[in-house]
Amino acid sequence: MPISRRRRGRAATQAARSGNLPTSTKRKKTNKLYLAASVVIATLVIASFAFASFSGGGRGGGSGSADAYVEGVGVQHDIMSSNIHVPETDLAVYSTTPPTSGDHWQGSHSPETCGFYENGLNDESITHNLEHSNIIVSYNLPDEAQVDQLKSAIDDIGLARIWGVIRSYDEIPEGQVAVAAWGVLDTMEGVDGRRLKTFFETYAGALGPEFITC
């Protein structure tokens, strides 16, 4: 005997109350949940790409605790008016020694890979690293024991492995160590490990116009 529409409606209502929904209804609810989850995931992915673009689009984001000069951590210097890529045959003139901004090479020798360079590096090369928000440590230490002390201090700074370039540099006074970020310079007599670490923790990956690990 055919079941009336009224009876079918009552049966469906009772099933809904008891939790025994028809398979098709369960599938619709499941599909809606999948759709909602997909929308949330897509939104998060798009937001992450937007953040990466906003933060400079480099290989690595900022690591320092500042996005501007911090009083007492180095000395702030004006950014030079020209900060362009120049051929590797050109030599640039800088407003500070060592440089804190300015024209720089782009090519096979620039920017430099993170590491310790006992034979030195050109200013035009490491200034490209500064543009990438890297930290440059320049030293003029005639005492080999002091060089070893500097190496030990750098080894204790985790950020130096991905943001630091350390080079010998005879353009600063003998016995001096200079640490530079984009627009900031700190100089010290001998090796001050705590001061170097503070500089890295403040400015590594934070100040340059581009945020790219070396």
N, C-alpha and C positions, 0 to 999 in steps of 0.2 A: 504494500500500500504506500503511495507517495507521501513523503514527509512535507508538511506545510512549511512555508517560509518562516512563519512565526516560531514553529518548533525548532527549525534550524538556527534561527537567531538566538533563541534561548540556550540552545546547546553550545553555541559559540561563546555566549556570555559566561556560562558556567565553566567552560574550558579555560577562559581567560582568567577567571577568578581563582581557579585551582592551579594555575600555572601550566596546564597542559595545552599549550598553544599549538595550532597546526604547524606542520613543518615549514610551509611557505611563509608564515608569519615570522617564525624564528629566523629564517634566512634573510627576510627583509631587515629585521633588527640587526643581525650580524653584519649585513652589507652596510648599513648606516654607520655602525661602529668603525668598520674598516675605512669608510669614506672620511669620517671625522678624524681618525688617526692619521690618514694620508695627508689631509689638509694641514694638520699640526706639524707633521714632519716636513712637508714642503715649505711651510712658513719659516721653520727654524733654519732650513738649508739656505733659503733666500736671504734671511737675516745675516747668516754667517758670511755669505759672499759679500753682502753690502758692507759689513764691518771690516772685512779684509781690504776692500777697495778704499774705504775711508781711512784706514790706518796706514796706507802707503802701498799696499799690494806687493810687498817684498817677500822674501823667503821666510823672514821671521818677524814677529811683532816686537814691540818695545819691551824691555826688561827692567829699565831703570825706574826709580821712584819719582821721577820728575819729568814734566814736559816743558820745563823752562829752567832758567838759571836758579840755583838754590844758594842763597846767601851763606858764605862761609865755606862752600865747597868749590875751590878754585876761584879764579878771577874771570869775570865776564869781559868779552871783547866784542866790538862791533863786527857784524858779518860784512865781509867785503862786498862791494857793489857788483863785482864780476865773479861768478861762480860757474864757469862753463867748462866743457870738455875741450881740451886743446891737443894738438898732435904731440906725440912723444918726443919730437925733436925740439919742442918749445920749452923754455924755462920760464916759470912764473915768478912774480914778485909778491911777497906776502907781508901783511901788516904785523905779524907776530913771528917770533922764533922760539919754538917750531910753529908751523901754521895752525890756525884754528878755523880757517875757511879760505876760499879763493879758487882760482882756476886749477884744473887738475887734468891729468892724463886719462885717456880711456883707450885701452888696448890690451896687449898681451901681458903687460906688467902692471896693470891697474884695473880694479883695486887689488890689494894684496890679500893672500890667504892668512887667516889667523896664525900666529906663531911668534917665535923668537928669532930675530935676524941679527946675528952678531956682526955681520959685514955691512949692516946699514941698508937703508932704502931711501929713494929720492923723495923729496917733499911733494913733488907733483904726483907721485903715486899714492902716498898715504893720505893726501888731502881728499882723494876720491873715497877712501875708507871713511874719513870723517863725514863726508856727505851722506854715507850710508848709516850714520849714527854709531860707527865703531869708535873704540877708544884707542888712542895711539900713545904708547909709552916710549919716550925717547931718553936715552941715557948716555952719559959720558963719564964712565967709571974706569979709570986706569988700573984700579986694584981688582984683580981677578976674584978675590974673596967677596968683594961687593957685588960683582956680576952674579956670582953664585947666590948671594943673598937675595938679589932681585929675582932670579929665577925661582927661588923657593917661595918668595912672596907671591909671585904670579901664579905658581902652582896651587896656592891656597885660595885663589879667587876663581870660583867656578865659572863666572861670567866671562872671564878672559879667554876661555876655550872657544867661545863662539862670537865674541865681540872685540877681542884684543889683538893688537899688533904691537910688538915690542921690538925696537931697533936701536942699535948703537948710533950715536949722532954727535959729531964733533963741533956742531954749530952752537952748542950751549957750553957754559963754563965747565971746566973739569971738576968732577966730583958731583955733578948735578944730575937729577932725574926730573923730567918734565912729562906730565900726563895731560893729554888734550882730548877734548870732545869738540863738537861743532859749536864754536863761539865761546868756549871756556878753556882756560889753561891753569894748571897748578904746577909750580916748580918747588923742588925740595933739595936740600943738601943730603946726599946719601940716599939710603933706601928706608922709607917709612911704610911698612906693610899695611898698617891700619889705615893710613891716609889714602893709599892706592886702592884699597878695598872699598872704602867709602866712596871714592870717586866713581869706581865701576858700578857700585850698587845704586848710585844716584843717576848716572848719565848713560850707562850702556844701553844702546837701543832706544834712546829717548829724545835726543836733540836734533839730529840731522834732518834734512828735508826728505830723506828716504830711510826706511827701517829695514836693512838687509844684513843678515849675519855674514861675517867674512869667512 
